[in-house]
Amino acid sequence: MITLSQAGRLLLRNPVLVKEVRTRMRGGRTFIVLTIHLLALAGALAAAYLLFRASLTTGVNLEARRLFGKAVFGLMIWMELITISFIAPALTSGAIASERERQTLDLLRVTLLSSRALVLGKYLSGLVFIFLLVLSSLPLQTLPFVIGGVLAQEILVAVLILAVTAVAFCAAGIFFSSLFSRVLLSTVLAYAFAIFVVFGIPMILLLVLLVLGAGLGGAIDSISLRTQMMLIFIGWLAVSMTPGATIVATEVALLDQQGLLLARLHLGNGSEVAFPSPWIFYVVFYLLVSIGMLWFSAKRVSRIEM
């Protein structure tokens, strides 16, 4: 049985991981991207503060201060999510495909390095950089907590969702990179996956809600209780599959004093049904998807190609 510390030492001894991280951190591009990222967050925070100060007609209002903290927190998280969506797929989508294009993958496969170690090394090298971006912006993300209106558990849940999103998008890049031999094709598909998760699912969910609202009208109370529960469960799953909607739904549950673990939804007959909070399903679902994609990528790399 391998302990957690032994697994960590094995990962740190992974030559692919060490080489990729050292190469990336020794280049100037990493620090340029990190600086631009932090400057963008700081600039957005400063602009929001100036707008808030200009909108005040009297002295400090506690309710306005609370709303400002909520708005700044949402802005920071949304910018972080956009950054992860555009950077994470690019870091890993060419990891395996580029080796095929340079015809160096066979050289790696004849070494003592296993296919699993190769995939994990390529994957973790990209994930480390994304985590660096998220962790470096934590001081800016915690400013709304100092301002007021944001709880510590809200920040922790938001950071966890961002981290799982980075895990999933980097895994998607490795997955498509192992499937195709062209970097361009794997990059396009990795970005398509990220865009679909962040933007596509909410748009589909919004269209479905508009269609159902127009079709059902005021007849929602006439639907059977079982049908209502089924529709609510499907909607809850759809909301929990996209990071933006998951953060919003979790925030709504917290504002309604429902806690972090359960979300209660009201039915047409006045009763209510409780589901696990959306962030729980999001974290579990995308962690399992990421593990599955990494497993398939390792199998794909180890397969003998004719």
C-alpha positions, 0 to 999 in steps of 0.5 A: 500500500503506497502512502500519500507521502510516498506517492508525492515523492514518486511524483517529484521524481517524475523526470517528465514533470521535473523537466517540464516545470523547470523549462516553463519556469525558466522562461520569461513567458510564465512571469509575463502571463502571471504579471498580466493576470495579476495586473488585470485583476488588480485593475478590475478591482481598482475600477470597481472601487472607484465606481463604488466611491463615485456612486456614494452620495452620503457616508459609508453605508453598510448595506452598500458596502456588503453589496460591493463586497459581493460584486467584487468577489463575483468579478474576481471569480469570474475573471479567474474562471475565464483565465482558467478556461483560456489557459488550461487547455493550451497548457496540455492540449499539445503535450502528447500530440507534439511528441507525435509531430516531432516523432519523439513519442516512440523514444519516450516509450522505449525508456523505463518511464511508464505511460502512466508516468509520462501522462501524469508528468505532462498533465501535472506540469500544466496543472502546477502553473494553473494552480500558481495563477489561482494561488497568486490571486488569493490575496485579491480574492480575499479582499471582499472578505475584509470589505464585508458581505462575503463569508470565508466558506464562500471563498473556499468553495469558489477556490475549490470550484476553480481548482476542480475546473483547472483539473478538468480542463487540463485533463481534457487537454491531455485526453484530446492530445492522446487521441490525435497526432496534430496539435491544432486539432487537439487544441481546438477540441480542448477549447471546445470542451472548455467553452461548452462547459463554461458557456454552452451548458448555461446557454442550453439550460437557459433555452430549455427554461425559456421553452418550458416556461412558455410551454407550461405557463401557469400550469406548473401547479397541475403537474404531478409531484413526481414529475416536478421532482424529476424536472427539478433534479434534472435542472439541478444536475444541469446547473451543477455541471457548469462552474458559473451556475454552480457558484451562483446556485451555491451562493443563493443557497448560502444567502437563504441560510441553507448551509454548504451541504444541502440546497432546498427547493420548493415544490408547487404544493408548498413542500420542499425537497433537499438535494446536495449543494451543487458544488458537491456534485460539480467537484465529484463529477469533474474529478471522476471525469478527469480521472477517466480521461487521464486513465484513457490517455495512459492506455492510449499512449501505451497502445502499440501503434501500427 
